[in-house]
Amino acid sequence: MDESMDEKERIGVVPDASLYHDKDTYTIEIELPGVHKKDIELEASENGFCLVAPREDIEYVGCWILAHAIEPEKANATFSNGLLKVTVPLVESFEGVKVAIK
């Protein structure tokens, strides 16, 4: 008897992600090849975000804690060609101090 992938347990995989920010905004880019936009579940809090995105054979899962607080209610997410891009403002503008490297 042939089981469909919906009846089988998918293997959980942490997707490749890139996180960076300027002084006002975090940008998070997550590679989700083979996933349909309607299947992506993304939740954000002040300190981070979590993602679940199934495809036919695997399930992308991951949670990331951010170094700076964000405003999750102002998050903007787009999905195109297997790339999820999330931009979200920082709670406070980030101004660092340059450190000399010797």
N, CA, C and O of each residue as an XYZ file, in Angstrom:
408
protein
N       0.843     -1.175      0.000
C       0.000      0.000      0.000
C       0.889      1.239      0.000
O       1.820      1.337      0.799
N       0.605      2.183     -0.890
C       1.384      3.407     -1.031
C       0.821      4.503     -0.132
O      -0.359      4.841     -0.223
N       1.668      5.060      0.737
C       1.234      6.166      1.587
C       1.641      7.478      0.937
O       2.745      7.583      0.402
N       0.766      8.484      0.972
C       1.145      9.806      0.483
C       1.994     10.486      1.547
O       2.019     10.060      2.702
N       2.697     11.558      1.145
C       3.542     12.284      2.109
C       2.708     12.899      3.223
O       3.216     13.103      4.326
N       1.413     13.204      2.956
C       0.559     13.756      4.001
C       0.355     12.740      5.118
O       0.155     13.116      6.274
N       0.404     11.451      4.776
C       0.208     10.407      5.766
C       1.516     10.020      6.447
O       1.500      9.397      7.508
N       2.651     10.382      5.846
C       3.954     10.090      6.425
C       4.458     11.305      7.193
O       4.006     12.430      6.977
N       5.381     11.059      8.072
C       6.009     12.164      8.784
C       7.113     12.749      7.908
O       7.971     12.022      7.408
N       7.083     14.072      7.725
C       8.121     14.740      6.945
C       9.355     14.938      7.819
O       9.248     15.074      9.038
N      10.512     14.954      7.193
C      11.762     15.224      7.894
C      11.865     16.729      8.118
O      11.663     17.505      7.184
N      12.176     17.152      9.344
C      12.343     18.568      9.658
C      13.725     19.054      9.254
O      14.729     18.415      9.572
N      13.781     20.182      8.555
C      15.032     20.754      8.072
C      15.051     22.238      8.423
O      14.067     22.942      8.198
N      16.170     22.717      8.975
C      16.326     24.149      9.234
C      16.764     24.806      7.925
O      17.791     24.431      7.358
N      15.993     25.786      7.442
C      16.345     26.402      6.156
C      17.526     27.365      6.282
O      17.828     27.862      7.367
N      18.184     27.616      5.150
C      19.234     28.631      5.115
C      18.584     29.990      5.303
O      17.578     30.305      4.668
N      19.169     30.791      6.183
C      18.614     32.114      6.470
C      19.738     33.125      6.593
O      20.848     32.806      7.019
N      19.425     34.340      6.213
C      20.351     35.455      6.340
C      19.631     36.561      7.090
O      18.540     36.978      6.701
N      20.249     37.038      8.172
C      19.661     38.101      8.983
C      20.631     39.264      9.052
O      21.814     39.074      9.337
N      20.143     40.452      8.796
C      20.991     41.635      8.891
C      20.102     42.843      9.193
O      18.883     42.793      9.029
N      20.736     43.921      9.635
C      19.954     45.120      9.932
C      20.766     46.371      9.653
O      21.997     46.357      9.642
N      20.036     47.450      9.428
C      20.660     48.763      9.404
C      20.276     49.416     10.731
O      19.910     48.708     11.669
N      20.347     50.720     10.838
C      20.072     51.341     12.144
C      18.597     51.308     12.532
O      18.269     51.542     13.696
N      17.682     51.017     11.570
C      16.253     51.071     11.874
C      15.464     49.786     11.587
O      14.379     49.603     12.139
N      15.984     48.898     10.740
C      15.185     47.775     10.244
C      15.981     46.477     10.183
O      17.129     46.461      9.741
N      15.356     45.384     10.634
C      15.893     44.039     10.416
C      15.385     43.539      9.069
O      14.245     43.809      8.691
N      16.226     42.816      8.353
C      15.819     42.115      7.141
C      16.207     40.651      7.326
O      17.345     40.332      7.668
N      15.238     39.772      7.093
C      15.448     38.343      7.241
C      15.105     37.703      5.901
O      14.001     37.896      5.392
N      16.029     36.948      5.326
C      15.783     36.242      4.079
C      15.957     34.751      4.333
O      16.985     34.315      4.850
N      14.945     33.976      3.964
C      14.938     32.542      4.225
C      14.675     31.799      2.916
O      13.699     32.084      2.220
N      15.542     30.853      2.586
C      15.397     30.058      1.372
C      14.440     28.897      1.620
O      14.676     28.058      2.489
N      13.356     28.862      0.846
C      12.337     27.822      0.982
C      11.987     27.234     -0.388
O      10.850     27.364     -0.840
N      12.949     26.589     -1.052
C      12.667     26.041     -2.382
C      11.600     24.948     -2.327
O      11.597     24.104     -1.431
N      10.700     24.984     -3.304
C       9.665     23.959     -3.404
C       8.458     24.174     -2.515
O       7.547     23.346     -2.507
N       8.426     25.273     -1.760
C       7.317     25.564     -0.850
C       6.305     26.467     -1.555
O       6.681     27.303     -2.376
N       5.033     26.298     -1.238
C       3.975     27.171     -1.738
C       3.692     28.245     -0.691
O       3.659     27.957      0.505
N       3.490     29.479     -1.140
C       3.262     30.612     -0.234
C       2.134     30.323      0.762
O       2.243     30.681      1.934
N       1.074     29.691      0.318
C      -0.085     29.430      1.179
C       0.245     28.490      2.343
O      -0.488     28.451      3.331
N       1.339     27.734      2.233
C       1.692     26.762      3.269
C       2.656     27.311      4.332
O       2.966     26.618      5.301
N       3.128     28.541      4.156
C       4.113     29.114      5.085
C       3.411     29.679      6.316
O       2.466     30.459      6.206
N       3.889     29.272      7.482
C       3.411     29.827      8.752
C       4.575     30.574      9.388
O       5.614     29.979      9.677
N       4.406     31.871      9.607
C       5.445     32.717     10.171
C       4.859     33.472     11.348
O       3.838     34.145     11.213
N       5.498     33.363     12.496
C       5.080     34.099     13.696
C       6.250     34.911     14.209
O       7.385     34.436     14.231
N       5.968     36.152     14.626
C       7.017     37.020     15.142
C       6.625     37.552     16.511
O       5.448     37.780     16.792
N       7.628     37.744     17.357
C       7.445     38.378     18.659
C       8.471     39.491     18.767
O       9.237     39.711     17.828
N       8.506     40.190     19.877
C       9.483     41.270     20.053
C      10.927     40.787     19.977
O      11.822     41.558     19.629
N      11.157     39.520     20.298
C      12.524     39.005     20.399
C      12.940     38.051     19.286
O      14.101     37.645     19.235
N      12.031     37.686     18.402
C      12.411     36.746     17.368
C      11.235     36.292     16.539
O      10.163     36.896     16.574
N      11.444     35.214     15.785
C      10.379     34.690     14.953
C      10.579     33.195     14.734
O      11.682     32.667     14.880
N       9.478     32.526     14.380
C       9.486     31.094     14.090
C       8.772     30.850     12.766
O       7.876     31.596     12.370
N       9.200     29.778     12.092
C       8.683     29.465     10.770
C       8.434     27.972     10.639
O       9.217     27.160     11.131
N       7.343     27.611      9.975
C       7.066     26.239      9.552
C       6.611     26.341      8.101
O       5.704     27.112      7.784
N       7.240     25.564      7.219
C       6.905     25.611      5.801
C       7.082     24.224      5.192
O       8.200     23.842      4.845
N       5.991     23.463      5.056
C       6.113     22.118      4.481
C       6.178     22.144      2.963
O       5.610     23.015      2.305
N       6.880     21.171      2.438
C       6.796     20.893      1.005
C       6.531     19.406      0.883
O       6.290     18.751      1.897
N       6.565     18.859     -0.298
C       6.153     17.477     -0.495
C       6.947     16.470      0.337
O       6.365     15.541      0.898
N       8.271     16.643      0.424
C       9.104     15.618      1.043
C       9.702     15.982      2.395
O      10.082     15.096      3.160
N       9.791     17.279      2.698
C      10.380     17.732      3.962
C       9.543     18.860      4.546
O       8.606     19.346      3.912
N       9.891     19.267      5.753
C       9.239     20.416      6.381
C      10.323     21.335      6.917
O      11.105     20.947      7.785
N      10.366     22.554      6.399
C      11.306     23.538      6.917
C      10.768     24.060      8.240
O       9.612     24.475      8.330
N      11.614     24.038      9.268
C      11.227     24.539     10.585
C      12.409     25.295     11.190
O      13.561     24.897     11.018
N      12.124     26.363     11.884
C      13.200     27.100     12.534
C      12.666     28.240     13.371
O      11.602     28.792     13.093
N      13.416     28.581     14.393
C      13.138     29.747     15.231
C      14.451     30.506     15.389
O      15.511     29.902     15.551
N      14.372     31.814     15.341
C      15.540     32.658     15.462
C      15.301     33.722     16.516
O      14.263     34.384     16.519
N      16.276     33.887     17.419
C      16.236     34.938     18.436
C      17.070     36.100     17.906
O      18.193     35.903     17.441
N      16.525     37.297     17.977
C      17.195     38.477     17.444
C      17.948     39.217     18.545
O      17.565     39.163     19.713
N      19.009     39.900     18.169
C      19.836     40.625     19.125
C      19.186     41.931     19.583
O      19.531     42.460     20.640
N      18.247     42.449     18.792
C      17.585     43.720     19.114
C      16.079     43.531     19.015
O      15.600     42.783     18.163
N      15.332     44.203     19.881
C      13.870     44.089     19.878
C      13.285     44.676     18.597
O      13.773     45.676     18.071
N      12.219     44.023     18.107
C      11.540     44.461     16.896
C      10.077     44.793     17.193
O       9.572     44.521     18.282
N       9.409     45.385     16.205
C       7.978     45.676     16.293
C       7.237     44.675     15.396
O       6.990     44.968     14.226
N       6.878     43.492     15.932
C       6.326     42.422     15.090
C       5.035     42.804     14.363
O       4.775     42.312     13.266
N       4.236     43.666     14.960
C       2.975     44.055     14.326
C       3.193     44.889     13.057
O       2.256     45.087     12.283
N       4.419     45.377     12.836
C       4.743     46.163     11.642
C       5.582     45.371     10.632
O       6.139     45.946      9.697
N       5.670     44.062     10.823
C       6.450     43.213      9.917
C       5.801     43.157      8.538
O       4.578     43.197      8.410
N       6.633     43.065      7.519
C       6.187     42.930      6.136
C       6.911     41.719      5.542
O       8.137     41.632      5.610
N       6.150     40.785      4.959
C       6.756     39.578      4.394
C       6.323     39.400      2.943
O       5.152     39.575      2.604
N       7.295     39.046      2.086
C       7.009     38.724      0.696
C       7.652     37.378      0.373
O       8.644     36.989      0.989
N       7.076     36.672     -0.599
C       7.605     35.368     -1.005
C       7.628     35.301     -2.516
O       6.595     35.450     -3.167
N       8.816     35.073     -3.078
C       8.968     35.008     -4.527
C      10.129     34.079     -4.882
O      11.215     34.177     -4.311
N       9.881     33.179     -5.834
C      10.918     32.268     -6.327
C      11.642     31.514     -5.216
O      12.859     31.343     -5.273
N      10.898     31.063     -4.203
C      11.486     30.265     -3.131
C      12.199     31.060     -2.056
O      12.834     30.473     -1.179
N      12.108     32.393     -2.102
C      12.778     33.228     -1.099
C      11.747     34.026     -0.310
O      11.007     34.832     -0.873
N      11.709     33.794      0.999
C      10.861     34.571      1.903
C      11.688     35.731      2.428
O      12.768     35.527      2.983
N      11.187     36.945      2.256
C      11.894     38.132      2.732
C      10.987     38.863      3.709
O       9.865     39.247      3.376
N      11.501     39.049      4.930
C      10.754     39.722      5.982
C      11.525     40.967      6.390
O      12.723     40.903      6.663
N      10.829     42.107      6.430
C      11.431     43.326      6.969
C      10.582     43.758      8.152
O       9.353     43.692      8.115
N      11.254     44.197      9.191
C      10.551     44.594     10.411
C      11.352     45.689     11.111
O      12.571     45.579     11.234
N      10.674     46.750     11.573
C      11.405     47.836     12.233
C      11.912     47.440     13.619
O      11.287     46.654     14.331
N      13.050     48.002     13.974
C      13.584     47.844     15.325
C      12.768     48.713     16.281
O      12.234     49.745     15.874
N      12.667     48.307     17.541
C      11.980     49.108     18.554
C      12.722     50.431     18.754
O      12.108     51.496     18.832
N      14.046     50.346     18.834
C      14.882     51.538     18.974
C      15.926     51.521     17.874
O      16.440     50.462     17.515
N      16.236     52.683     17.343
C      17.278     52.797     16.340
C      18.589     52.296     16.935
O      18.885     52.561     18.100
N      19.376     51.574     16.137
C      20.631     51.000     16.611
C      21.797     51.832     16.116
O      22.023     51.953     14.912
N      22.519     52.393     17.035
C      23.720     53.166     16.717
C      24.876     52.551     17.501
O      24.962     52.730     18.716
N      25.744     51.844     16.835
C      26.867     51.202     17.498
C      28.086     52.113     17.547
O      28.104     53.195     16.960
N      29.085     51.654     18.251
C      30.357     52.363     18.367
C      31.397     51.547     17.612
O      31.517     50.342     17.834
N      32.145     52.182     16.729
C      33.169     51.469     15.971
C      34.290     51.049     16.916
O      34.733     51.828     17.760
N      34.734     49.826     16.763
C      35.798     49.263     17.568
C      37.009     49.062     16.664
O      36.916     48.415     15.621
N      38.134     49.615     17.067
C      39.363     49.473     16.291
C      39.883     48.042     16.403
O      39.895     47.461     17.488
N      40.300     47.496     15.304
C      40.864     46.134     15.283
C      42.368     46.258     15.146
O      42.864     46.890     14.213
N      43.100     45.650     16.083
C      44.552     45.780     16.091
C      45.215     44.543     15.544
O      46.443     44.479     15.477
